[in-house]
Amino acid sequence: MSPEELLYAKTHEWVLLTEEDGAKVATVGLSAFAVEALTDLVFMELPKVGTAVQPQQSICEIESVKAVSDLYSPVEGEVIAVNETLPDQLEILSSDPFGAGWVCKIKLSGEAGLGDLMDYPAYQKACEEEAH
């Protein structure tokens, strides 16, 4: 998928909204900007399937040689799937952050958080401002 098709949280998670079996589902990943800023990734903890999450709630940690960072839920709902290949193949986050590098899928239970997501041009502008 292309980065232009996605929505973004100010904490650099991307979101792809789809509908599965009549329910709204958000596929969540970490943007290329964030992956590049973290540099060398060494460890990742995945969210737990079945966990109820709220917008801006930490759902897992990513550790690089520089720091440990939280990945935040951009939406309200329940974690229904995780990308189990990531912890053993962290390089996927760098090579395909908007595709094979997805982190988890969250079944939405409300609209909370959706209004705070940015489209691609707004996210690009936010990244440019953060880089300076």
Secondary structure by P-SEA (a helix, b strand, c coil): cccccbbbcccbbbbbbbbcccbbbbbbbbcaaaaaaaccccbbbbccccccccccccccccccccbbbbbbcccccccccccccccccccccccccccccccccccccccccccccccaaaaaaaaaaaac
